[in-house]
Amino acid sequence: MNERLQPGDTAPDFELTTAEGSTLKLSSLRGTKVILYAYPAAMTPGCTKQACDFRDSLDGLAAHGFQVVGISPDKPEKLAKFAERDGITFPLVSDPDKEVLTKYGAFGEKKNYGRIVQGVIRSTFVIDAEGRIEVAQYNVRATGHVAKLHRDLGLN
């Protein structure tokens, strides 16, 4: 079983390539609250629905001081196609070695159609302005998750 992050833990820093080919370092976002969400694969139905829900909620989240970042094992080229196809305007970062996903407890054993497999565990982390985990949610649903997150954070 993977080590899961808990509220109060320091969010593991990372420096990963974005869909645009630039580098995003989590620590460069200090002073801003960050919603980091891990998803299995760009351009799949569930991941598209989740990304579009975040995209459609960006203004409201930004009004509460949140920046959204998506992380998956997809290569930057695929992330760029995903962002262009679906109008994703927040950063998508590539973790092809799954090192960062593993540090967050978002890669490992999971159930998929009743079988235990290794893969990305759909997860969301709310990181406060000082870089600490405020909320860590694992095995979240792609559909309806952003609305639930709004309720959990008292943003409605």
KASULWO-V315438 format. One record per backbone hydrogen bond with DSSP energy under -0.5 kcal/mol. CO is the residue of the C=O (numbers start at 1). NH is the residue of the N-H. Records with the same first field share a line. If there is no record, write none. Layout:
# KASULWO-V315438
CO=NH, NH
This chain:
# KASULWO-V315438
6=9
9=133
14=26
16=24
17=94
18=21
22=18
24=16, 26
25=28
26=29
27=30
29=32
33=67
34=36, 127
35=37, 69
36=125
37=71
38=123
41=44
44=48
45=49
46=50
47=51
48=52
49=53
50=54
51=55
52=56
53=57
54=57, 58
55=58
57=61
58=62
59=63
60=64
61=64, 66
62=65
65=33
67=35
68=91
69=37
70=93
71=39
72=95
75=78, 79
76=80
77=81
78=82
79=83
80=84
81=85
82=86
83=87, 88
87=89
91=70
92=19
93=72
94=17
95=98
98=102
99=103
100=104
101=106
102=105
104=5
106=121
108=119
110=117
112=115
115=112, 117
117=110
119=108
120=122
122=139, 140
123=38
124=137
125=36, 127
126=134, 135
127=34
128=131
129=31
131=11
132=128
133=8
135=126
137=124
144=148
145=149
146=150
147=151
148=152
149=153
150=155
151=154
